[in-house]
Amino acid sequence: MDDTSPATKADLQRLERSLDQKLDKKFERVHEDISRVLDVLVNVDQRLTQKVEDHEKRIVLLEKVAA
């Protein structure tokens, strides 16, 4: 197909399939990226939660010692 000939139904269907495949790949990559970001956030949350719990335990212990 060149720029001067009209597009056929088959041409449009090929174009649609090609676009669908490209979009599927992009959505798949976006989904993978989102999963990686969530993994990082969960990891950070777990590490920070552990540190907060450790600090709370130390504060309670210091309060008991100071009392």
Protein Blocks (a to p, Z undefined) as FASTA:
>chain_A
ZZkbccdfklmmmmmmmmmmmmmmmmmmmmmmmmmmmmmmmmmmmmmmmmmmmmmmmmmm
mmmmmZZ
